[in-house]
Amino acid sequence: MICERFLIYMVAGVVLGVANAEDLVVVKRSEWGARPATDDMRLLELPADRVVIAHTASTTCNDETSCKERVRNLQRFQMVTARFADIAYHYLIGNDGRVYEGRSATNQGAFAIGHNAGSLGIAFIGSFNENVPTDEALKAAQDLIAEAVRLGQLKEEYQLYGHRQLSPTVSPGDALYAVLQKWPHWQST
């Protein structure tokens, strides 16, 4: 329900709170057409210690329709081909500036073997080796992180990592990785 400039939204089945609707738009799993998880997953102890930023290494999306399609395709690939119980990431962010709800934030992700416990996984939809996400997408990620801290899903003294720091990958891409190094809580090691 939208009431003037405010929106109550849900992420991972948990009401996150009230935010300015212009600042953070979350597209729920049911809205992008998620499949149900196929298996039980390990619980994620909250608040999490880390945020791990990745990219999906796919084409980008710039509107809600194409972003929903990218998220559905990624979930299908990860569940069918990679045999994950669900999409790997907790949240995905499109160049449209929307946050797409992924795996429940109460469950461990499947994005960084050996580092999923204690981590929230956020993936930007696209490949960001040469270009950075839109300003709207970057702001959505920062707003999402701030809201997770405010609600106790992420520790106030959280650590921020690029995916490549924890896994043998080029993710989140050179261009996005350079941006992340300027964000609060960045960890250089």
Stockholm file with secondary structure:
# STOCKHOLM 1.0

chainA/1-189         MICERFLIYMVAGVVLGVANAEDLVVVKRSEWGARPATDDMRLLELPADRVVIAHTASTTCNDETSCKERVRNLQRFQMVTARFADIAYHYLIGNDGRVYEGRSATNQGAFAIGHNAGSLGIAFIGSFNENVPTDEALKAAQDLIAEAVRLGQLKEEYQLYGHRQLSPTVSPGDALYAVLQKWPHWQST
#=GR chainA/1-189 SS CEETTEEEEEETTEEEEEEETTTCEEECHHHHTCCCCSSCCCBCCSSEEEEEEEECSSCCCCSHHHHHHHHHHHHHHHHHTSCCSSCSCSEEECTTSEEEECSCTTBCCSSSTTTCTTEEEEEESSCCSSSCCCHHHHHHHHHHHHHHHHTTSEEEEEEEEEGGGTSSSCTTCHHHHHHHTTSTTBCCC
#=GC SS_cons         CEETTEEEEEETTEEEEEEETTTCEEECHHHHTCCCCSSCCCBCCSSEEEEEEEECSSCCCCSHHHHHHHHHHHHHHHHHTSCCSSCSCSEEECTTSEEEECSCTTBCCSSSTTTCTTEEEEEESSCCSSSCCCHHHHHHHHHHHHHHHHTTSEEEEEEEEEGGGTSSSCTTCHHHHHHHTTSTTBCCC
//
